[in-house]
Amino acid sequence: MRTRDSIVWHWDVSRRAQLTFWFARAFVKPLFTIWPMTDRGIELLAALDELIDRLPKPKGLDIEAISLGGVPCEKITHPRPTLGSMDGATILYFHGGGFVFCGLATHRALCGLLAARSGAPVVSVEYRQLPKGAIGASLVDAMTATEVLKVCDDPTRVIVAGDSAGGYLAMKVAEVAALKGITRRSC
């Protein structure tokens, strides 16, 4: 690992990433070659989030169900205060899952970790996925969730983040915001 200014460069793949890769290659990929990609098969995958939601919530976090423009979300906060450059920031987070499965519950621990490490509140968005809505509907929900600008501490300090499909949505939100002229200075 080498640092240059505030950028951290990782040149090696971590042991955890290698294990995740091989687990997915050995178990997940073969499962999806036989899993039925019908509406029923996709609905069964969506049940994963409902099952995980029944597990105990991560400790030390305040988890509040909210709605942004009619899109269900969770606001996750940690008692640790923000420091320095994160002061007043809010993280708008879009979960991964290939636009098919996962949701607030499957990514709650990750969002809790983001809140704990940064001290900033994390707003996790439950966007529509297949078969309830196409990718366009996911993008509409993501853009609607930018109403977080109206309810966050400092609308000039919103960090848009996501993983996998959520990473795509985060980049599209940033792109559409730039095309619409929504910048730090215009908020």
Number of C-alpha atoms within 10 A of each C-alpha: 7 8 9 7 5 6 8 10 10 10 8 7 8 10 9 8 10 11 11 12 12 11 12 13 12 11 10 12 12 11 12 10 9 8 12 12 13 10 12 11 11 17 16 13 17 19 13 15 17 15 11 17 15 9 9 7 15 13 10 12 18 16 19 12 11 15 16 20 13 10 18 17 23 22 23 24 25 22 13 14 16 18 12 6 9 16 15 19 22 28 25 24 29 29 29 21 18 15 20 21 21 21 26 24 22 19 20 21 16 13 27 26 18 19 26 21 13 22 22 25 27 30 28 28 27 22 26 23 23 17 16 11 13 13 18 11 15 21 20 15 22 25 20 17 26 19 15 19 17 11 11 17 15 15 21 16 18 21 16 20 20 20 16 14 17 24 17 17 27 24 14 15 21 18 13 13 14 12 10 9 12 13 13 11 8 8 12
